Amino acid sequence: MTNKELIKAAAESIGLKFGGAFNPLVDNSDAFMLMVKLGLTVGVIGDDTVTAKAGDVVLFEPLGTDRIAATRRVIVRAAAELRGL
């Protein structure tokens, strides 16, 4: 799935239309809004993995060198998964 597809699915998961300035892959406040509105639980496992969980959906993302970007990405991936993609 491309970044554009992830962002579109994430926007739709909280009732937003795709387009405009919404980009939770790069904007912390957009990612935070997704996390709160979708009721995601986000956490870090050890030194190398971040998780996002909502209901039966549990996703993992390697932290890599940019822990904040990895956290945003797992939140967006979880939103897309909840949207059904």
C-alpha positions as CSV (number, residue, x, y, z in Angstrom):
1,M,0.0,0.0,0.0
2,T,1.4,3.4,-0.9
3,N,1.7,6.3,1.5
4,K,-1.1,8.1,-0.3
5,E,-3.4,5.1,0.1
6,L,-2.6,4.8,3.8
7,I,-3.3,8.5,4.3
8,K,-6.6,8.3,2.4
9,A,-7.7,5.2,4.4
10,A,-6.7,6.8,7.7
11,A,-8.7,10.0,6.8
12,E,-11.7,8.0,5.9
13,S,-11.5,5.9,9.1
14,I,-12.3,9.0,11.1
15,G,-14.8,10.5,8.7
16,L,-12.5,13.0,6.9
17,K,-12.3,13.5,3.2
18,F,-9.0,12.8,1.6
19,G,-7.0,15.8,0.6
20,G,-5.9,19.1,2.1
21,A,-3.3,19.3,4.8
22,F,-4.1,16.1,6.6
23,N,-1.0,13.9,6.7
24,P,-0.5,11.8,9.8
25,L,2.6,10.2,8.4
26,V,4.5,13.5,8.9
27,D,2.2,15.5,11.3
28,N,2.2,14.5,14.9
29,S,-1.1,16.2,15.7
30,D,-2.8,14.4,12.8
31,A,-1.4,11.1,14.1
32,F,-2.5,11.9,17.6
33,M,-6.0,12.7,16.4
34,L,-6.2,9.3,14.7
35,M,-5.0,7.6,17.8
36,V,-7.5,9.3,20.1
37,K,-10.6,9.1,17.7
38,L,-10.0,5.4,17.0
39,G,-9.2,4.5,20.6
40,L,-5.8,3.1,19.7
41,T,-3.4,1.9,22.3
42,V,0.2,2.6,21.3
43,G,3.3,1.3,23.0
44,V,6.9,0.4,22.6
45,I,8.2,-3.2,23.0
46,G,11.8,-3.3,24.0
47,D,14.2,-1.1,22.1
48,D,13.1,-1.8,18.6
49,T,9.3,-2.1,18.0
50,V,6.3,0.1,18.4
51,T,2.7,-1.3,18.4
52,A,-0.8,0.0,17.8
53,K,-3.8,-1.9,19.0
54,A,-7.5,-1.5,18.6
55,G,-9.8,-4.4,19.3
56,D,-8.5,-7.4,17.4
57,V,-6.2,-5.3,15.3
58,V,-2.5,-5.3,16.5
59,L,0.2,-4.0,14.3
60,F,4.0,-3.7,14.8
61,E,6.5,-1.3,13.2
62,P,10.3,-1.4,13.7
63,L,11.5,1.8,15.5
64,G,14.5,2.3,13.3
65,T,16.4,5.6,13.7
66,D,13.3,7.8,13.9
67,R,11.1,6.6,16.7
68,I,8.5,9.3,16.2
69,A,8.1,8.6,12.5
70,A,7.7,4.9,13.2
71,T,5.0,5.7,15.8
72,R,3.1,7.8,13.4
73,R,3.4,5.1,10.7
74,V,2.0,2.3,12.9
75,I,-0.9,4.6,13.9
76,V,-1.7,5.3,10.2
77,R,-1.4,1.6,9.4
78,A,-3.8,0.7,12.2
79,A,-6.3,3.3,11.0
80,A,-6.1,1.9,7.5
81,E,-6.6,-1.7,8.8
82,L,-9.6,-0.6,10.8
83,R,-11.0,1.0,7.6
84,G,-10.8,-2.5,6.1
85,L,-7.8,-2.2,3.8
